[in-house]
Amino acid sequence: MFQRNYKVKGEDVNDFMVMQNSAYLKYASIVMETFLFVNGFTKLKMNNLKVGLQKNNDQIIQQKQLLFTQPFITKLELKSLGVCEQKMSIAVHFFNEKEELCTTVYREIYWFDYTSWEVITPPKTIAKYFIEKQKLGKVS
């Protein structure tokens, strides 16, 4: 899992000092972009390749609230690569400082080619993180 630490800011909360759903979606996007950057897919490289990400079907499941100035940890879990190898599923888990699960954001991601205006398969260097490694047993 890929993780990053953050703190709830004033712009992330509502009038009751509780983190809003839009902030969870923002941090889910940030952690995905950071993951791509760390693995060699900077915004400049993606612009040169004329490809980008399209997000779809966001689902937020909340167990606990995060409050203003509270530190939290996001953990990116790469769930799967779809059968057509175009749809990638991720989950971003939000934990408080006590390592208690607060919220999970489930998201589908597609790679989009801006020259042909079509959904494409992800680059192999990124797709390898979404393909489950098969466990092979010994043959005697």
N, CA and C atoms as a LAMMPS dump frame, in Angstrom:
ITEM: TIMESTEP
0
ITEM: NUMBER OF ATOMS
420
ITEM: BOX BOUNDS ff ff ff
-5.0000000000000000e+02 5.0000000000000000e+02
-5.0000000000000000e+02 5.0000000000000000e+02
-5.0000000000000000e+02 5.0000000000000000e+02
ITEM: ATOMS id mol type element x y z
1 1 1 N 0.82 -1.183 0
2 1 2 C 0 0 0
3 1 3 C 0.869 1.253 0
4 2 1 N 0.38 2.259 -0.65
5 2 2 C 1.056 3.549 -0.75
6 2 3 C 0.369 4.5 0.222
7 3 1 N 1.126 5.184 1.073
8 3 2 C 0.488 6.047 2.075
9 3 3 C 1.164 7.403 2.178
10 4 1 N 0.361 8.369 2.632
11 4 2 C 0.831 9.729 2.873
12 4 3 C 0.116 10.283 4.108
13 5 1 N 0.78 11.229 4.793
14 5 2 C 0.222 11.868 5.987
15 5 3 C -0.234 13.287 5.652
16 6 1 N -1.38 13.683 6.226
17 6 2 C -1.935 15.016 6.029
18 6 3 C -2.535 15.513 7.334
19 7 1 N -3.01 16.753 7.31
20 7 2 C -3.737 17.336 8.435
21 7 3 C -4.964 18.044 7.865
22 8 1 N -6.096 17.929 8.537
23 8 2 C -7.333 18.558 8.081
24 8 3 C -7.165 20.07 8.16
25 9 1 N -7.397 20.745 7.031
26 9 2 C -7.241 22.203 6.948
27 9 3 C -8.605 22.882 7.054
28 10 1 N -8.584 24.18 7.227
29 10 2 C -9.807 24.961 7.336
30 10 3 C -10.697 24.868 6.115
31 11 1 N -10.089 24.781 4.932
32 11 2 C -10.877 24.693 3.698
33 11 3 C -11.536 23.327 3.516
34 12 1 N -11.126 22.326 4.315
35 12 2 C -11.651 20.97 4.198
36 12 3 C -12.9 20.732 5.039
37 13 1 N -13.213 21.649 5.951
38 13 2 C -14.276 21.394 6.923
39 13 3 C -15.512 22.26 6.666
40 14 1 N -16.637 21.831 7.263
41 14 2 C -17.874 22.61 7.201
42 14 3 C -17.979 23.49 8.446
43 15 1 N -19.15 24.065 8.685
44 15 2 C -19.348 24.971 9.828
45 15 3 C -19.23 24.272 11.174
46 16 1 N -19.349 22.943 11.181
47 16 2 C -19.247 22.169 12.415
48 16 3 C -17.844 21.59 12.622
49 17 1 N -16.887 22.046 11.8
50 17 2 C -15.48 21.641 11.874
51 17 3 C -15.266 20.163 11.54
52 18 1 N -16.158 19.598 10.735
53 18 2 C -16.08 18.203 10.299
54 18 3 C -15.651 18.191 8.837
55 19 1 N -14.745 17.295 8.49
56 19 2 C -14.247 17.206 7.118
57 19 3 C -15.388 16.838 6.167
58 20 1 N -15.471 17.564 5.053
59 20 2 C -16.524 17.39 4.065
60 20 3 C -16.177 16.297 3.057
61 21 1 N -17.201 15.764 2.387
62 21 2 C -16.995 14.726 1.378
63 21 3 C -16.116 15.215 0.235
64 22 1 N -16.267 16.473 -0.157
65 22 2 C -15.44 17.004 -1.248
66 22 3 C -13.955 16.969 -0.887
67 23 1 N -13.633 17.141 0.389
68 23 2 C -12.234 17.085 0.82
69 23 3 C -11.706 15.653 0.734
70 24 1 N -12.538 14.664 1.086
71 24 2 C -12.109 13.27 0.951
72 24 3 C -11.79 12.954 -0.511
73 25 1 N -12.639 13.425 -1.421
74 25 2 C -12.405 13.188 -2.845
75 25 3 C -11.139 13.899 -3.318
76 26 1 N -10.904 15.113 -2.789
77 26 2 C -9.695 15.869 -3.147
78 26 3 C -8.438 15.114 -2.715
79 27 1 N -8.43 14.626 -1.464
80 27 2 C -7.257 13.906 -0.979
81 27 3 C -7.083 12.561 -1.689
82 28 1 N -8.18 11.924 -2.095
83 28 2 C -8.084 10.676 -2.867
84 28 3 C -7.393 10.952 -4.205
85 29 1 N -7.716 12.082 -4.83
86 29 2 C -7.066 12.457 -6.091
87 29 3 C -5.595 12.797 -5.869
88 30 1 N -5.313 13.508 -4.789
89 30 2 C -3.926 13.904 -4.502
90 30 3 C -3.045 12.684 -4.275
91 31 1 N -3.532 11.721 -3.501
92 31 2 C -2.708 10.548 -3.206
93 31 3 C -2.5 9.713 -4.479
94 32 1 N -3.487 9.671 -5.376
95 32 2 C -3.316 8.95 -6.647
96 32 3 C -2.293 9.668 -7.531
97 33 1 N -2.374 10.984 -7.61
98 33 2 C -1.407 11.746 -8.399
99 33 3 C 0.006 11.604 -7.831
100 34 1 N 0.129 11.579 -6.522
101 34 2 C 1.433 11.399 -5.88
102 34 3 C 1.985 10.017 -6.18
103 35 1 N 1.124 8.996 -6.145
104 35 2 C 1.528 7.634 -6.485
105 35 3 C 2.066 7.574 -7.915
106 36 1 N 1.364 8.209 -8.846
107 36 2 C 1.818 8.232 -10.24
108 36 3 C 3.149 8.973 -10.369
109 37 1 N 3.286 10.105 -9.671
110 37 2 C 4.517 10.882 -9.707
111 37 3 C 5.703 10.056 -9.199
112 38 1 N 5.509 9.367 -8.08
113 38 2 C 6.583 8.551 -7.49
114 38 3 C 6.994 7.429 -8.443
115 39 1 N 6.035 6.933 -9.234
116 39 2 C 6.323 5.843 -10.167
117 39 3 C 6.671 6.329 -11.567
118 40 1 N 7.002 7.613 -11.708
119 40 2 C 7.542 8.115 -12.967
120 40 3 C 6.538 8.748 -13.902
121 41 1 N 5.291 8.934 -13.487
122 41 2 C 4.303 9.552 -14.357
123 41 3 C 3.966 10.947 -13.845
124 42 1 N 4.843 11.886 -14.177
125 42 2 C 4.621 13.276 -13.797
126 42 3 C 3.542 13.868 -14.7
127 43 1 N 3.002 15.023 -14.306
128 43 2 C 1.996 15.699 -15.144
129 43 3 C 2.593 16.097 -16.485
130 44 1 N 3.865 16.505 -16.483
131 44 2 C 4.542 16.886 -17.721
132 44 3 C 4.652 15.693 -18.662
133 45 1 N 5.037 14.539 -18.126
134 45 2 C 5.162 13.341 -18.956
135 45 3 C 3.803 12.94 -19.528
136 46 1 N 2.76 13.012 -18.708
137 46 2 C 1.424 12.649 -19.182
138 46 3 C 0.934 13.634 -20.243
139 47 1 N 1.246 14.918 -20.068
140 47 2 C 0.877 15.911 -21.085
141 47 3 C 1.607 15.665 -22.394
142 48 1 N 2.894 15.309 -22.319
143 48 2 C 3.658 15.005 -23.534
144 48 3 C 3.105 13.778 -24.251
145 49 1 N 2.644 12.778 -23.479
146 49 2 C 2.045 11.574 -24.07
147 49 3 C 0.6 11.808 -24.501
148 50 1 N 0.039 12.966 -24.097
149 50 2 C -1.352 13.32 -24.371
150 50 3 C -2.327 12.29 -23.803
151 51 1 N -2.046 11.877 -22.565
152 51 2 C -2.946 10.969 -21.845
153 51 3 C -3.255 11.574 -20.479
154 52 1 N -4.363 11.155 -19.929
155 52 2 C -4.747 11.627 -18.617
156 52 3 C -5.679 10.636 -17.955
157 53 1 N -6.054 10.942 -16.729
158 53 2 C -6.938 10.072 -15.956
159 53 3 C -8.36 10.608 -15.968
160 54 1 N -9.304 9.706 -16.068
161 54 2 C -10.713 10.031 -15.912
162 54 3 C -11.22 9.266 -14.708
163 55 1 N -11.794 9.976 -13.751
164 55 2 C -12.302 9.337 -12.538
165 55 3 C -13.791 9.074 -12.717
166 56 1 N -14.251 7.963 -12.117
167 56 2 C -15.635 7.566 -12.299
168 56 3 C -16.121 6.821 -11.06
169 57 1 N -17.41 6.881 -10.791
170 57 2 C -18.066 6.086 -9.745
171 57 3 C -17.415 6.208 -8.374
172 58 1 N -17.277 7.407 -7.871
173 58 2 C -16.75 7.582 -6.517
174 58 3 C -17.787 7.135 -5.499
175 59 1 N -17.347 6.36 -4.522
176 59 2 C -18.202 5.946 -3.413
177 59 3 C -17.458 6.247 -2.116
178 60 1 N -18.147 6.888 -1.182
179 60 2 C -17.553 7.223 0.105
180 60 3 C -18.274 6.43 1.184
181 61 1 N -17.506 5.661 1.945
182 61 2 C -18.053 4.917 3.072
183 61 3 C -17.378 5.452 4.325
184 62 1 N -18.194 5.977 5.232
185 62 2 C -17.643 6.669 6.392
186 62 3 C -18.012 5.948 7.691
187 63 1 N -16.997 5.729 8.55
188 63 2 C -17.219 5.135 9.864
189 63 3 C -17.09 6.179 10.978
190 64 1 N -16.119 7.074 10.847
191 64 2 C -15.862 8.121 11.849
192 64 3 C -15.582 9.418 11.116
193 65 1 N -15.769 10.521 11.815
194 65 2 C -15.502 11.839 11.241
195 65 3 C -14.069 12.268 11.539
196 66 1 N -13.484 12.979 10.602
197 66 2 C -12.206 13.656 10.844
198 66 3 C -12.526 15.118 11.129
199 67 1 N -11.85 15.7 12.111
200 67 2 C -12.138 17.057 12.555
201 67 3 C -11 18.015 12.213
202 68 1 N -11.29 19.294 12.27
203 68 2 C -10.345 20.363 11.95
204 68 3 C -9.046 20.196 12.733
205 69 1 N -7.928 20.345 12.069
206 69 2 C -6.535 20.237 12.542
207 69 3 C -6.13 18.819 12.936
208 70 1 N -6.979 17.846 12.726
209 70 2 C -6.65 16.468 13.093
210 70 3 C -5.739 15.859 12.031
211 71 1 N -4.598 15.278 12.438
212 71 2 C -3.741 14.592 11.474
213 71 3 C -4.403 13.283 11.036
214 72 1 N -4.156 12.911 9.772
215 72 2 C -4.696 11.656 9.274
216 72 3 C -3.757 11.054 8.242
217 73 1 N -3.94 9.78 7.989
218 73 2 C -3.111 9.02 7.045
219 73 3 C -4.008 8.522 5.933
220 74 1 N -3.568 8.678 4.681
221 74 2 C -4.272 8.086 3.555
222 74 3 C -3.45 6.899 3.067
223 75 1 N -4.132 5.809 2.789
224 75 2 C -3.475 4.622 2.247
225 75 3 C -4.175 4.244 0.95
226 76 1 N -3.408 4.231 -0.131
227 76 2 C -3.927 3.889 -1.447
228 76 3 C -3.809 2.39 -1.645
229 77 1 N -4.928 1.755 -1.923
230 77 2 C -4.937 0.318 -2.193
231 77 3 C -5.334 0.128 -3.645
232 78 1 N -4.488 -0.523 -4.404
233 78 2 C -4.756 -0.799 -5.805
234 78 3 C -5.541 -2.111 -5.864
235 79 1 N -6.815 -2.016 -6.199
236 79 2 C -7.71 -3.158 -6.1
237 79 3 C -7.563 -4.122 -7.285
238 80 1 N -7.822 -3.626 -8.51
239 80 2 C -7.8 -4.539 -9.654
240 80 3 C -7.741 -3.771 -10.959
241 81 1 N -7.454 -4.515 -11.998
242 81 2 C -7.507 -4.029 -13.373
243 81 3 C -8.654 -4.782 -14.025
244 82 1 N -9.579 -4.075 -14.66
245 82 2 C -10.781 -4.694 -15.22
246 82 3 C -10.48 -5.715 -16.296
247 83 1 N -11.506 -6.49 -16.633
248 83 2 C -11.372 -7.557 -17.626
249 83 3 C -10.919 -6.995 -18.968
250 84 1 N -11.441 -5.838 -19.345
251 84 2 C -11.055 -5.218 -20.618
252 84 3 C -9.713 -4.495 -20.508
253 85 1 N -9.119 -4.527 -19.33
254 85 2 C -7.834 -3.902 -19.029
255 85 3 C -7.835 -2.394 -19.24
256 86 1 N -9.009 -1.771 -19.152
257 86 2 C -9.089 -0.326 -19.267
258 86 3 C -9.512 0.312 -17.956
259 87 1 N -10.291 -0.384 -17.166
260 87 2 C -10.788 0.162 -15.898
261 87 3 C -9.903 -0.319 -14.753
262 88 1 N -9.437 0.624 -13.934
263 88 2 C -8.654 0.298 -12.756
264 88 3 C -9.479 0.688 -11.536
265 89 1 N -9.496 -0.168 -10.533
266 89 2 C -10.225 0.115 -9.298
267 89 3 C -9.234 0.38 -8.176
268 90 1 N -9.511 1.447 -7.411
269 90 2 C -8.666 1.781 -6.267
270 90 3 C -9.549 2.027 -5.048
271 91 1 N -8.937 1.954 -3.888
272 91 2 C -9.581 2.348 -2.636
273 91 3 C -8.575 3.205 -1.877
274 92 1 N -9.05 4.329 -1.356
275 92 2 C -8.214 5.193 -0.535
276 92 3 C -8.821 5.183 0.867
277 93 1 N -8.039 4.675 1.819
278 93 2 C -8.49 4.556 3.199
279 93 3 C -7.936 5.731 4.004
280 94 1 N -8.775 6.326 4.836
281 94 2 C -8.397 7.452 5.689
282 94 3 C -8.396 6.97 7.135
283 95 1 N -7.26 7.115 7.809
284 95 2 C -7.104 6.698 9.2
285 95 3 C -6.783 7.912 10.059
286 96 1 N -7.284 7.93 11.303
287 96 2 C -6.914 8.994 12.229
288 96 3 C -5.576 8.653 12.883
289 97 1 N -5.116 9.498 13.811
290 97 2 C -3.797 9.274 14.429
291 97 3 C -3.75 8.021 15.29
292 98 1 N -4.908 7.477 15.656
293 98 2 C -4.95 6.231 16.436
294 98 3 C -5.007 4.998 15.534
295 99 1 N -4.817 5.211 14.23
296 99 2 C -4.882 4.146 13.218
297 99 3 C -6.269 3.509 13.117
298 100 1 N -7.303 4.278 13.446
299 100 2 C -8.682 3.808 13.304
300 100 3 C -9.183 4.223 11.926
301 101 1 N -9.807 3.277 11.223
302 101 2 C -10.344 3.577 9.905
303 101 3 C -11.498 4.556 10.04
304 102 1 N -11.415 5.687 9.341
305 102 2 C -12.459 6.705 9.397
306 102 3 C -13.337 6.673 8.151
307 103 1 N -12.706 6.633 6.995
308 103 2 C -13.439 6.714 5.726
309 103 3 C -12.69 5.936 4.652
310 104 1 N -13.451 5.399 3.699
311 104 2 C -12.87 4.763 2.527
312 104 3 C -13.528 5.341 1.289
313 105 1 N -12.716 5.712 0.31
314 105 2 C -13.209 6.196 -0.979
315 105 3 C -12.865 5.138 -2.016
316 106 1 N -13.895 4.618 -2.675
317 106 2 C -13.708 3.671 -3.773
318 106 3 C -13.872 4.441 -5.073
319 107 1 N -12.98 4.174 -6.02
320 107 2 C -12.983 4.94 -7.266
321 107 3 C -12.55 4.055 -8.429
322 108 1 N -13.153 4.29 -9.582
323 108 2 C -12.72 3.659 -10.832
324 108 3 C -11.966 4.709 -11.638
325 109 1 N -10.893 4.269 -12.263
326 109 2 C -10.049 5.184 -13.033
327 109 3 C -9.85 4.622 -14.429
328 110 1 N -9.948 5.511 -15.407
329 110 2 C -9.698 5.158 -16.804
330 110 3 C -8.595 6.056 -17.336
331 111 1 N -7.757 5.516 -18.215
332 111 2 C -6.768 6.321 -18.925
333 111 3 C -7.422 6.79 -20.214
334 112 1 N -7.222 8.054 -20.533
335 112 2 C -7.897 8.675 -21.659
336 112 3 C -6.853 9.287 -22.586
337 113 1 N -6.954 8.973 -23.885
338 113 2 C -6.055 9.522 -24.9
339 113 3 C -6.694 10.787 -25.463
340 114 1 N -6.018 11.928 -25.296
341 114 2 C -6.587 13.2 -25.711
342 114 3 C -6.475 13.463 -27.214
343 115 1 N -5.717 12.673 -27.939
344 115 2 C -5.645 12.869 -29.391
345 115 3 C -6.777 12.136 -30.101
346 116 1 N -7.092 10.925 -29.655
347 116 2 C -8.161 10.148 -30.298
348 116 3 C -9.489 10.234 -29.55
349 117 1 N -9.495 10.855 -28.357
350 117 2 C -10.683 10.979 -27.512
351 117 3 C -11.284 9.621 -27.183
352 118 1 N -10.417 8.679 -26.826
353 118 2 C -10.862 7.333 -26.486
354 118 3 C -10.229 6.881 -25.177
355 119 1 N -10.914 5.957 -24.53
356 119 2 C -10.357 5.305 -23.347
357 119 3 C -9.343 4.273 -23.84
358 120 1 N -8.172 4.251 -23.193
359 120 2 C -7.099 3.346 -23.61
360 120 3 C -6.68 2.468 -22.437
361 121 1 N -5.905 1.451 -22.736
362 121 2 C -5.344 0.63 -21.666
363 121 3 C -4.238 1.427 -20.984
364 122 1 N -4.039 1.232 -19.685
365 122 2 C -2.999 2 -18.991
366 122 3 C -1.609 1.593 -19.467
367 123 1 N -0.65 2.495 -19.355
368 123 2 C 0.729 2.137 -19.689
369 123 3 C 1.186 0.942 -18.842
370 124 1 N 1.986 0.072 -19.438
371 124 2 C 2.402 -1.168 -18.766
372 124 3 C 3.127 -0.903 -17.449
373 125 1 N 3.859 0.196 -17.371
374 125 2 C 4.595 0.493 -16.141
375 125 3 C 3.67 0.79 -14.97
376 126 1 N 2.454 1.269 -15.248
377 126 2 C 1.472 1.505 -14.196
378 126 3 C 0.556 0.301 -14.03
379 127 1 N 0.173 -0.33 -15.123
380 127 2 C -0.747 -1.476 -15.06
381 127 3 C -0.191 -2.612 -14.218
382 128 1 N 1.136 -2.744 -14.171
383 128 2 C 1.724 -3.846 -13.399
384 128 3 C 1.39 -3.757 -11.912
385 129 1 N 1.086 -2.555 -11.407
386 129 2 C 0.718 -2.407 -9.998
387 129 3 C -0.707 -2.869 -9.725
388 130 1 N -1.526 -3.01 -10.777
389 130 2 C -2.92 -3.397 -10.629
390 130 3 C -3.159 -4.875 -10.923
391 131 1 N -2.188 -5.546 -11.503
392 131 2 C -2.341 -6.965 -11.84
393 131 3 C -1.921 -7.794 -10.644
394 132 1 N -2.839 -8.664 -10.217
395 132 2 C -2.544 -9.519 -9.077
396 132 3 C -1.496 -10.546 -9.467
397 133 1 N -0.546 -10.713 -8.574
398 133 2 C 0.492 -11.714 -8.807
399 133 3 C -0.091 -13.082 -8.478
400 134 1 N 0.054 -14.001 -9.43
401 134 2 C -0.488 -15.342 -9.209
402 134 3 C 0.462 -16.137 -8.339
403 135 1 N -0.111 -16.861 -7.417
404 135 2 C 0.699 -17.724 -6.572
405 135 3 C 0.657 -19.121 -7.172
406 136 1 N 1.81 -19.602 -7.515
407 136 2 C 1.904 -20.924 -8.117
408 136 3 C 2.382 -21.925 -7.088
409 137 1 N 1.736 -23.044 -7.065
410 137 2 C 2.116 -24.1 -6.124
411 137 3 C 3.187 -24.993 -6.717
412 138 1 N 3.805 -25.776 -5.849
413 138 2 C 4.837 -26.705 -6.314
414 138 3 C 4.181 -27.908 -6.966
415 139 1 N 4.802 -28.355 -7.998
416 139 2 C 4.367 -29.591 -8.651
417 139 3 C 5.384 -30.663 -8.318
418 140 1 N 4.896 -31.781 -7.757
419 140 2 C 5.849 -32.808 -7.402
420 140 3 C 5.89 -33.899 -8.422
